[in-house]
């Protein structure tokens, strides 16, 4: 009775049923549209990712031929001297040899471009100012170079003449810097270990491929030993002759030995023998620095000043009759050893040792600085001043 008649119930239930069915159909339709819309948005992603997979063609430039010269394009060609014994892996070079390098790839282009920019000649043995070797970090300046093209210009051969121009300040100083700092082989102390590099223009130094080191010996071992032996014999003979001469190193004939004359003779003989030895080793006239000329002039002036200073007659008579030993004579003022003479002998001997050591180290005449020359000048000046009171 509360629900009403059957007709009224059907009238209320059928609209509700139809409304529920319609709602279900609308929900299914919306779900179908959502699934359809999701499918087309995911499919365009494939074309967008396709170009990224085709990117390798844009990554090709890094694998192209480099435009800068690299170490791999430089190689050391066989040297003129074979290893002297089994186990030696580094090529050996002397003064006067050619050190030859091969350049390939971008190094060829860069070297030829450098020649074109600077206008340097490609002729044989021409000094190049913008292309050079580097020994242990030292730029070997003013080296004669020969450039030869091979393989229709695809490779170059660079031949550097290992020689020192004694009159060229840059070249001589470069050799002095290298020889003065080079390390010796652990098993072969007469040879120098050289880390080899090449500099092109103002670019950084490039090492020479896998063979970055060589051995260097100024001259053959036999030549060095012969030169040293001859120089030593010449010094001994000259010294022995001067000591035996009745007046060459003496104040008066058959008298006491003169310190000033002995000092002048010491430097004269040392320079002459050294010049001859270096000429024999290098086959070139060695440059004599101005400091050595000043040193010789200083010892000459000391000898000249001492001639005008005549000791008293009694001391001279005692010197003529009692002093015959060389060291006693040059260190004594007639009554015994004197400080001003001893210090002059000591400084002369020390500078002589430094001189010989530098010659053996860099195979060149050393250049004494102003401090050492001033020191020797004070020493000699003190000797001359005190000699006036003898």
Secondary structure, DSSP 8 states (H G I E B T S, - for coil): --S--HHHHHHHHHHHHHHHHHHHHHHHHHHHHHHHHHHHHHHHHHHHHHHHHTGGGGG-GGGS--SS--GGGEEE---SB--SSTT--S-EE-TT-EEEEEE-THHHHHHHHHHHHHT---STTEE-SSEEEEETTEE--S-EEEEEEETTTTEEEEEEE----TT-HHHHHHHHHHHHH-EE-SS-TTSEEEEEEEEETTS--EE-SS--EEEE-SS-HHHHHHHHHHHHHHHHHHHHHHHHSSSSSBSSTTS-B-HHHHHHHHHHHHHHHHHHHHHHHHSS-----HHHHHHHHHHHHHHHHHHT----HHHHHHHHHH---HHHHHHB-SSSB-HHHHHHHHHHHHHHHHHHHHHHHHSS-----HHHHHHHHHHHHHHHHHHTT-
